[in-house]
Amino acid sequence: MSAPVKLKFYEKYDKNNVKHYFLKHQDGLSQKLAHYRDVQMARHALHEAGDPGLVLDLPCGAGRFWSVLAENSNRVIIGADSSSEMITAALDNQPADIVKRVTPLKTSVFAIDLPGNSVDSIFSMRLIHHIGESVHRLTMLREFHRVTRDTVILSMWVDGNFKSWKRKRQGQRRRAMGEQTKYQNRFVIPRSVAEAEFKEAGFVIDSKSDFIPFFSMWRVYVLRKI
């Protein structure tokens, strides 16, 4: 099992702001529309993955996707996160009929506390864009390859769209003006780099879909273990 890697951005998820994280996707029309599209893409990815029966949701965060995962009445859900506060928030704030379907697990994506080939699919939304170093992404992907029997569903920021071009231009402009660069905890990963890392970790791409094609950075991949 791989040695744990600490992500600096996760340090902010303490008791004082977990509630904010839970509520932010319900705050305002734009956030609600974005959440609706996220759910739509997640549902499509699960179908593309063959409607897996045993799914590891890692990181589960505040359980935002549990209702989608629970739409399959025969599905078993493991809700896992490295933050015990996040898991508690998910169990406290999601509907009781969904919570009873979920087995909680505190663990790291870099050293998953499960045996090999123990789940049908790993569902990992809105994490990998926080991992800027290739070596760390590969550590995670290899753990996913070890634990899943079949597929991985993950979302990330990719290049080749208007939003990534705009983000790059803004960064160049700030550097040209001598502005101090803030600590970066979100990264646009070039598609060619991401897809090469998938292959190196032992996956092939089953499908991919974009939040808004040619505009948004968000992309969802369905990877199949080989």
Backbone hydrogen bonds in HBPLUS format (Angstrom, degrees):
<---DONOR---> <-ACCEPTOR-->    atom                        ^
c    i                          cat <-CA-CA->   ^        H-A-AA   ^      H-
h    n   atom  resd res      DA  || num        DHA   H-A  angle D-A-AA Bond
n    s   type  num  typ     dist DA aas  dist angle  dist       angle   num
A0010-TYR N   A0007-LEU O   3.16 MM   3  5.72 145.1  2.29 112.1 120.9     1
A0011-GLU N   A0008-LYS O   3.09 MM   3  5.68 161.2  2.12 117.3 122.9     2
A0012-LYS N   A0009-PHE O   3.38 MM   3  6.14 165.7  2.41 116.2 119.4     3
A0013-TYR N   A0010-TYR O   3.19 MM   3  5.67 161.7  2.22 114.1 119.2     4
A0014-ASP N   A0012-LYS O   2.91 MM   2  5.79 130.3  2.16 109.9  94.9     5
A0017-ASN N   A0014-ASP O   3.26 MM   3  5.95 151.1  2.35 117.3 123.4     6
A0018-VAL N   A0014-ASP O   3.19 MM   4  6.10 132.0  2.43 159.2 172.3     7
A0021-TYR N   A0017-ASN O   3.06 MM   4  6.36 155.4  2.12 146.1 152.4     8
A0022-PHE N   A0018-VAL O   2.97 MM   4  6.29 153.4  2.04 148.9 156.0     9
A0023-LEU N   A0019-LYS O   3.05 MM   4  6.32 150.1  2.15 146.6 154.1    10
A0024-LYS N   A0020-HIS O   2.95 MM   4  5.91 137.8  2.13 151.3 161.4    11
A0026-GLN N   A0023-LEU O   2.90 MM   3  5.46 161.3  1.93 122.0 127.3    12
A0027-ASP N   A0024-LYS O   3.39 MM   3  5.18 168.8  2.41 102.5 104.8    13
A0032-LYS N   A0028-GLY O   3.08 MM   4  6.30 155.2  2.15 148.4 155.9    14
A0033-LEU N   A0029-LEU O   2.87 MM   4  6.11 156.9  1.93 154.4 160.6    15
A0034-ALA N   A0030-SER O   2.91 MM   4  6.09 156.4  1.97 144.6 151.5    16
A0035-HIS N   A0031-GLN O   2.86 MM   4  6.05 154.9  1.93 144.3 151.4    17
A0036-TYR N   A0032-LYS O   2.94 MM   4  6.16 153.4  2.01 142.1 149.4    18
A0037-ARG N   A0033-LEU O   3.02 MM   4  6.32 154.7  2.08 146.9 153.0    19
A0038-ASP N   A0034-ALA O   2.88 MM   4  6.15 156.3  1.94 149.2 156.3    20
A0039-VAL N   A0035-HIS O   2.91 MM   4  6.14 160.7  1.95 153.2 157.6    21
A0040-GLN N   A0036-TYR O   2.96 MM   4  6.18 155.6  2.02 143.7 150.9    22
A0041-MET N   A0037-ARG O   2.91 MM   4  6.17 160.0  1.95 152.0 156.4    23
A0042-ALA N   A0038-ASP O   2.89 MM   4  6.12 154.4  1.95 147.4 155.1    24
A0043-ARG N   A0039-VAL O   2.90 MM   4  6.08 161.2  1.94 152.5 157.0    25
A0044-HIS N   A0040-GLN O   3.07 MM   4  6.29 157.5  2.12 144.9 151.0    26
A0045-ALA N   A0041-MET O   2.91 MM   4  6.11 157.4  1.97 147.0 153.3    27
A0046-LEU N   A0042-ALA O   2.97 MM   4  6.20 158.9  2.01 151.5 156.5    28
A0047-HIS N   A0043-ARG O   3.14 MM   4  6.40 153.7  2.21 143.1 149.9    29
A0048-GLU N   A0044-HIS O   2.89 MM   4  6.20 158.1  1.93 150.1 156.6    30
A0049-ALA N   A0045-ALA O   2.87 MM   4  6.08 138.8  2.04 143.7 155.3    31
A0051-ASP N   A0046-LEU O   2.85 MM   5  5.25 152.7  1.92 152.4 152.2    32
A0050-GLY N   A0047-HIS O   2.96 MM   3  5.19 159.2  2.00 110.1 114.7    33
A0076-VAL N   A0053-GLY O   2.62 MM  23  6.01 161.8  1.66 168.3 174.3    34
A0120-ASP N   A0054-LEU O   2.87 MM  66  5.18 138.8  2.04 136.0 149.3    35
A0121-SER N   A0054-LEU O   3.26 MM  67  6.64 148.6  2.37 155.6 157.3    36
A0055-VAL N   A0076-VAL O   2.92 MM  21  6.31 163.2  1.95 170.7 171.6    37
A0078-ILE N   A0055-VAL O   2.88 MM  23  6.22 162.1  1.92 164.2 166.0    38
A0056-LEU N   A0121-SER O   2.95 MM  65  6.38 162.7  1.98 158.1 162.6    39
A0123-PHE N   A0056-LEU O   2.78 MM  67  5.93 166.3  1.80 150.0 154.6    40
A0057-ASP N   A0078-ILE O   2.81 MM  21  5.95 161.6  1.84 161.1 167.4    41
A0080-ALA N   A0057-ASP O   2.92 MM  23  5.88 162.2  1.95 153.6 159.2    42
A0058-LEU N   A0123-PHE O   2.95 MM  65  6.12 144.2  2.08 142.0 153.4    43
A0060-CYS N   A0080-ALA O   2.70 MM  20  5.47 149.7  1.79 148.7 158.0    44
A0063-GLY N   A0060-CYS O   2.93 MM   3  5.32 154.8  1.99 129.9 137.5    45
A0066-TRP N   A0063-GLY O   3.14 MM   3  5.27 165.8  2.16 110.4 114.8    46
A0068-VAL N   A0065-PHE O   3.16 MM   3  5.37 124.1  2.49 101.2 114.4    47
A0069-LEU N   A0065-PHE O   3.03 MM   4  6.34 166.7  2.05 156.8 160.6    48
A0070-ALA N   A0066-TRP O   2.82 MM   4  5.93 145.2  1.94 146.1 155.6    49
A0071-GLU N   A0068-VAL O   3.10 MM   3  5.33 160.9  2.14 107.3 113.4    50
A0075-ARG N   A0072-ASN O   3.02 MM   3  5.40 165.8  2.05 117.0 121.2    51
A0103-THR N   A0077-ILE O   2.89 MM  26  6.30 160.4  1.93 153.5 159.4    52
A0079-GLY N   A0103-THR O   2.91 MM  24  5.88 138.4  2.09 125.2 138.2    53
A0105-LEU N   A0079-GLY O   3.00 MM  26  6.07 142.5  2.14 143.2 138.9    54
A0081-ASP N   A0105-LEU O   3.09 MM  24  6.68 143.6  2.22 153.9 164.6    55
A0107-THR N   A0081-ASP O   3.01 MM  26  5.65 146.1  2.12 115.1 124.6    56
A0087-ILE N   A0083-SER O   3.21 MM   4  6.58 162.2  2.24 149.2 153.2    57
A0088-THR N   A0084-SER O   2.96 MM   4  6.16 160.0  2.00 146.6 152.1    58
A0089-ALA N   A0085-GLU O   2.92 MM   4  6.13 157.6  1.97 146.4 152.7    59
A0090-ALA N   A0086-MET O   2.90 MM   4  6.17 157.5  1.96 152.6 158.6    60
A0091-LEU N   A0087-ILE O   2.97 MM   4  6.23 164.6  2.00 153.4 157.0    61
A0092-ASP N   A0088-THR O   2.89 MM   4  6.02 147.2  1.99 147.0 156.4    62
A0093-ASN N   A0089-ALA O   2.94 MM   4  5.91 145.4  2.07 146.9 154.5    63
A0094-GLN N   A0090-ALA O   3.09 MM   4  5.78 146.8  2.20 148.5 151.5    64
A0098-ILE N   A0095-PRO O   3.03 MM   3  5.46 140.7  2.19 109.4 120.3    65
A0099-VAL N   A0095-PRO O   2.94 MM   4  6.22 165.6  1.97 157.7 162.4    66
A0100-LYS N   A0096-ALA O   3.12 MM   4  6.20 156.9  2.17 148.7 152.3    67
A0101-ARG N   A0098-ILE O   2.87 MM   3  5.33 153.0  1.94 113.5 122.5    68
A0102-VAL N   A0099-VAL O   2.99 MM   3  5.27 163.4  2.02 113.6 119.0    69
A0111-ALA N   A0108-SER O   3.25 MM   3  5.29 155.8  2.32 101.7 108.6    70
A0114-LEU N   A0112-ILE O   2.83 MM   2  5.57 141.1  1.98 100.6  90.3    71
A0117-ASN N   A0146-ARG O   2.83 MM  29  6.25 153.8  1.90 141.7 148.1    72
A0118-SER N   A0147-VAL O   2.80 MM  29  5.64 124.4  2.12 139.4 152.9    73
A0119-VAL N   A0147-VAL O   3.35 MM  28  6.52 156.8  2.41 152.2 153.3    74
A0149-ARG N   A0119-VAL O   2.69 MM  30  5.87 145.9  1.81 165.0 176.5    75
A0151-THR N   A0120-ASP O   3.21 MM  31  6.60 169.0  2.22 153.0 154.7    76
A0122-ILE N   A0151-THR O   3.10 MM  29  6.57 145.7  2.22 133.5 142.3    77
A0153-ILE N   A0122-ILE O   2.73 MM  31  6.10 167.3  1.74 168.3 171.0    78
A0124-SER N   A0153-ILE O   2.69 MM  29  5.96 178.3  1.69 170.3 171.0    79
A0155-SER N   A0124-SER O   3.25 MM  31  6.85 141.3  2.41 147.7 149.5    80
A0130-HIS N   A0127-LEU O   2.77 MM   3  5.66 165.1  1.80 132.9 137.6    81
A0131-ILE N   A0128-ILE O   3.03 MM   3  5.25 163.3  2.06 109.4 114.5    82
A0187-PHE N   A0129-HIS O   2.61 MM  58  5.10 150.8  1.69 149.9 160.5    83
A0136-HIS N   A0133-GLU O   3.08 MM   3  5.46 127.9  2.36 106.6 119.1    84
A0137-ARG N   A0133-GLU O   3.09 MM   4  6.49 157.6  2.14 152.4 159.3    85
A0138-LEU N   A0134-SER O   2.88 MM   4  6.09 160.1  1.92 156.8 161.9    86
A0139-THR N   A0135-VAL O   3.08 MM   4  6.24 146.2  2.20 133.6 142.6    87
A0140-MET N   A0136-HIS O   3.07 MM   4  6.36 159.8  2.12 149.1 153.2    88
A0141-LEU N   A0137-ARG O   2.86 MM   4  6.12 167.4  1.88 153.5 157.1    89
A0142-ARG N   A0138-LEU O   2.89 MM   4  5.95 156.6  1.94 147.0 152.6    90
A0143-GLU N   A0139-THR O   3.13 MM   4  6.34 148.1  2.24 140.0 148.4    91
A0143-GLU N   A0140-MET O   3.08 MM   3  5.13 118.8  2.47  96.4 111.6    92
A0144-PHE N   A0140-MET O   2.89 MM   4  6.27 155.9  1.95 152.5 159.9    93
A0145-HIS N   A0141-LEU O   2.87 MM   4  6.14 153.6  1.94 144.2 151.6    94
A0146-ARG N   A0142-ARG O   2.96 MM   4  6.18 146.1  2.08 139.6 148.4    95
A0147-VAL N   A0143-GLU O   3.01 MM   4  6.25 157.5  2.06 152.8 157.7    96
A0148-THR N   A0144-PHE O   2.95 MM   4  5.93 167.3  1.96 158.1 160.7    97
A0225-LYS N   A0150-ASP O   2.74 MM  75  5.32 172.9  1.75 165.9 166.9    98
A0152-VAL N   A0223-LEU O   2.88 MM  71  5.03 147.9  1.99 139.1 144.6    99
A0223-LEU N   A0152-VAL O   2.75 MM  71  5.03 172.6  1.76 160.3 162.1   100
A0154-LEU N   A0221-TYR O   3.05 MM  67  5.46 159.7  2.09 149.9 156.4   101
A0221-TYR N   A0154-LEU O   2.81 MM  67  5.46 164.4  1.83 169.5 170.8   102
A0156-MET N   A0219-ARG O   2.96 MM  63  5.58 148.7  2.06 151.4 161.6   103
A0219-ARG N   A0156-MET O   2.91 MM  63  5.58 147.1  2.02 156.6 167.3   104
A0189-ILE N   A0157-TRP O   3.12 MM  32  6.12 165.2  2.14 134.3 134.4   105
A0158-VAL N   A0217-MET O   2.92 MM  59  5.22 150.2  2.01 131.8 139.3   106
A0165-TRP N   A0161-ASN O   3.12 MM   4  6.34 158.6  2.17 151.1 157.5   107
A0162-PHE N   A0214-PHE O   3.11 MM  52  6.23 158.3  2.16 119.6 123.4   108
A0166-LYS N   A0162-PHE O   2.87 MM   4  6.09 160.3  1.91 154.7 160.3   109
A0163-LYS N   A0215-PHE O   2.95 MM  52  5.81 159.5  2.00 151.6 157.0   110
A0167-ARG N   A0163-LYS O   2.91 MM   4  6.09 156.7  1.97 144.7 151.2   111
A0168-LYS N   A0164-SER O   2.97 MM   4  6.13 157.1  2.02 145.1 150.9   112
A0169-ARG N   A0165-TRP O   2.99 MM   4  6.23 159.5  2.04 149.3 154.8   113
A0170-GLN N   A0166-LYS O   2.96 MM   4  6.17 158.7  2.01 149.7 155.3   114
A0171-GLY N   A0167-ARG O   3.06 MM   4  6.30 154.8  2.13 145.0 151.5   115
A0172-GLN N   A0168-LYS O   2.99 MM   4  6.27 156.0  2.05 149.0 155.6   116
A0173-ARG N   A0169-ARG O   2.91 MM   4  6.12 158.1  1.95 150.8 156.8   117
A0174-ARG N   A0170-GLN O   3.00 MM   4  6.23 158.5  2.05 148.3 153.4   118
A0175-ARG N   A0171-GLY O   3.08 MM   4  6.28 161.3  2.11 147.1 152.1   119
A0176-ALA N   A0172-GLN O   2.94 MM   4  6.12 155.8  2.00 148.0 154.9   120
A0177-MET N   A0173-ARG O   3.06 MM   4  6.26 140.7  2.22 142.6 152.4   121
A0179-GLU N   A0174-ARG O   2.93 MM   5  5.24 154.5  1.99 161.2 155.1   122
A0178-GLY N   A0175-ARG O   3.04 MM   3  5.00 155.0  2.10 100.5 107.9   123
A0193-VAL N   A0190-PRO O   3.01 MM   3  5.27 120.9  2.37 102.9 117.6   124
A0194-ALA N   A0190-PRO O   2.95 MM   4  6.28 169.4  1.96 165.5 167.3   125
A0195-GLU N   A0191-ARG O   2.91 MM   4  5.97 170.2  1.92 154.7 157.7   126
A0196-ALA N   A0192-SER O   3.11 MM   4  6.10 143.0  2.25 132.8 142.0   127
A0197-GLU N   A0193-VAL O   2.97 MM   4  6.25 151.0  2.06 149.7 157.8   128
A0198-PHE N   A0194-ALA O   2.96 MM   4  6.33 150.6  2.04 149.3 157.6   129
A0199-LYS N   A0195-GLU O   3.24 MM   4  6.40 161.7  2.27 138.2 142.3   130
A0200-GLU N   A0196-ALA O   2.94 MM   4  6.18 158.5  1.98 146.6 152.8   131
A0201-ALA N   A0197-GLU O   2.99 MM   4  6.14 147.1  2.10 146.3 154.0   132
A0203-PHE N   A0198-PHE O   2.98 MM   5  5.32 155.8  2.04 141.5 143.0   133
A0202-GLY N   A0199-LYS O   3.02 MM   3  5.18 153.0  2.10 103.6 112.2   134
A0226-ILE N   A0202-GLY O   3.04 MM  24  5.79 160.4  2.07 166.5 161.0   135
A0204-VAL N   A0224-ARG O   2.94 MM  20  5.33 153.9  2.01 145.6 153.6   136
A0224-ARG N   A0204-VAL O   2.80 MM  20  5.33 165.0  1.82 157.7 163.0   137
A0206-ASP N   A0222-VAL O   2.70 MM  16  5.34 156.9  1.75 156.3 162.8   138
A0207-SER N   A0222-VAL O   3.32 MM  15  5.17 154.3  2.39 132.4 136.3   139
A0222-VAL N   A0207-SER O   2.89 MM  15  5.17 159.6  1.94 150.0 147.4   140
A0209-SER N   A0220-VAL O   2.94 MM  11  5.36 149.3  2.03 144.8 154.7   141
A0220-VAL N   A0209-SER O   2.83 MM  11  5.36 165.0  1.85 160.2 164.9   142
A0211-PHE N   A0218-TRP O   3.05 MM   7  5.44 168.8  2.07 144.7 145.8   143
A0215-PHE N   A0212-ILE O   3.06 MM   3  5.54 160.3  2.10 138.1 140.4   144
A0216-SER N   A0212-ILE O   2.97 MM   4  5.12 161.0  2.01 144.9 151.1   145
